[in-house]
Amino acid sequence: MSQELKEPDIKIEELKEVSEVPSQEIPNQPTKELKPISALSSSEIELVLIQIVENIKSNKSQIIIGNKKDREESEVLELTDTMFNSLIDSLKELIHLPDPLDKVIHEKTLKSGMVARKIRVPVGTVLVKVESKPEWMASAAALSIKTGNVLHFWPEKTIQHASKAFYECIKSALEHEGINPDGIQLVDEDTDTDLVVPQGTVSFVENVKDNFSNVVAGHAGNNSIYIDDEADPYVAVESIADAKAENDDSSVENLLVHKAMAESFLPIVQNKLKDMGIVLKGCPETKEWIEVEEANEADYKKAAKNKSICVKLVENVDEAIEFINTNGNNHTETILSEKEENITKFMRNVNSSCIFKNASTRTNSAKGFGVGVGLGVATSSVLKGPIDMKALTTYKWVVDGSGQTID
């Protein structure tokens, strides 16, 4: 196991162009034959993931330079220390999680005496198309290595420099451990893949869905919280505040409030969100109780409202369910209620990837569920929930026989 390298102390103003700063050399280990990712043992997977972590840490300056150049050429987010630390922590967590491959999902002894086993296997080739998060290069590569998949990473031009810097760290780690680096590739065009995972704005994700015929695990969120007439007001306010504390894919965008709760609840939640800098919009009935800008039909369908949230008064849980299934995009929803009948109906009939009761929507992520690195949240009909290791696998049947035939 390689010794952990010390992170350099870097200041943005001291950075030079990428071409002027030599990369820190990472010694390559000569090998007679490079192994494919699909043939790695658990110990080999662990070693290469450790090397990737060390490479990212020791080449942090190159990644920052790449991000700086991306920001000079387009409007993209700065890669902060918080983002780096979160990435490193999630990669370290992934290293220690059990490998998912070849695990028996189901086993059955047939009448003939044969033993049939359903086992977990790689999907094949995964295309990750990213609009604004170059750090996904590292996350996607680590997940692909852990699951035995080939990765094709397609960053938008706006993040190409930082993505390339991450890629070089990964490529060096693979070569250092005697693994064929062709298993992790940077691409800039459509490739033959088995699964497509997009990251970006709603329009970006929808464009990917429209232009790829294979399975697309899109995850742009337009999430709702329903406040039932039997909700605990304190739990409701705190859950809503947490669900809007950050603008991520699982943040709440719409509040559906039972009409019986309007008079007492709306002023409280408005004051709480106002203190957080959140602006409320609402339906005409909402405006009877609090002063808000009127929301139109398009507002309720819009994801990523950032510093705003839309309120709609509803008659009952049935109207809330209908609203969500009509206006949402199958991401994350919450019901705040103490009435089990309504909770059961809500959870059974809402079509989203994850449904909470009496909790914040923001738990819906690989980090929130404690499953290591994740690539957002899938909302397709065949794949739902955090895109973690198991989401990047499928299954096959293997059957042990001893000469049995059909006749």
Secondary structure as GFF3:
##gff-version 3
##sequence-region A 1 407
A	DSSP	three_ten_helix	12	14	.	.	.	ID=ss1
A	DSSP	three_ten_helix	18	20	.	.	.	ID=ss2
A	DSSP	three_ten_helix	37	39	.	.	.	ID=ss3
A	DSSP	alpha_helix	42	58	.	.	.	ID=ss4
A	DSSP	alpha_helix	60	73	.	.	.	ID=ss5
A	DSSP	alpha_helix	81	95	.	.	.	ID=ss6
A	DSSP	beta_strand	104	109	.	.	.	ID=ss7
A	DSSP	beta_strand	115	122	.	.	.	ID=ss8
A	DSSP	beta_strand	125	130	.	.	.	ID=ss9
A	DSSP	alpha_helix	136	147	.	.	.	ID=ss10
A	DSSP	beta_strand	150	155	.	.	.	ID=ss11
A	DSSP	three_ten_helix	157	159	.	.	.	ID=ss12
A	DSSP	alpha_helix	160	176	.	.	.	ID=ss13
A	DSSP	three_ten_helix	181	183	.	.	.	ID=ss14
A	DSSP	beta_strand	184	186	.	.	.	ID=ss15
A	DSSP	beta_strand	195	199	.	.	.	ID=ss16
A	DSSP	alpha_helix	202	211	.	.	.	ID=ss17
A	DSSP	beta_strand	215	216	.	.	.	ID=ss18
A	DSSP	beta_strand	223	227	.	.	.	ID=ss19
A	DSSP	alpha_helix	233	243	.	.	.	ID=ss20
A	DSSP	beta_strand	252	258	.	.	.	ID=ss21
A	DSSP	three_ten_helix	259	261	.	.	.	ID=ss22
A	DSSP	alpha_helix	262	275	.	.	.	ID=ss23
A	DSSP	beta_strand	279	282	.	.	.	ID=ss24
A	DSSP	three_ten_helix	286	288	.	.	.	ID=ss25
A	DSSP	beta_strand	293	294	.	.	.	ID=ss26
A	DSSP	alpha_helix	297	301	.	.	.	ID=ss27
A	DSSP	beta_strand	308	314	.	.	.	ID=ss28
A	DSSP	alpha_helix	317	327	.	.	.	ID=ss29
A	DSSP	beta_strand	332	336	.	.	.	ID=ss30
A	DSSP	alpha_helix	340	349	.	.	.	ID=ss31
A	DSSP	beta_strand	354	357	.	.	.	ID=ss32
A	DSSP	three_ten_helix	361	363	.	.	.	ID=ss33
A	DSSP	beta_strand	377	379	.	.	.	ID=ss34
A	DSSP	beta_strand	384	386	.	.	.	ID=ss35
A	DSSP	three_ten_helix	390	392	.	.	.	ID=ss36
A	DSSP	beta_strand	393	400	.	.	.	ID=ss37
###
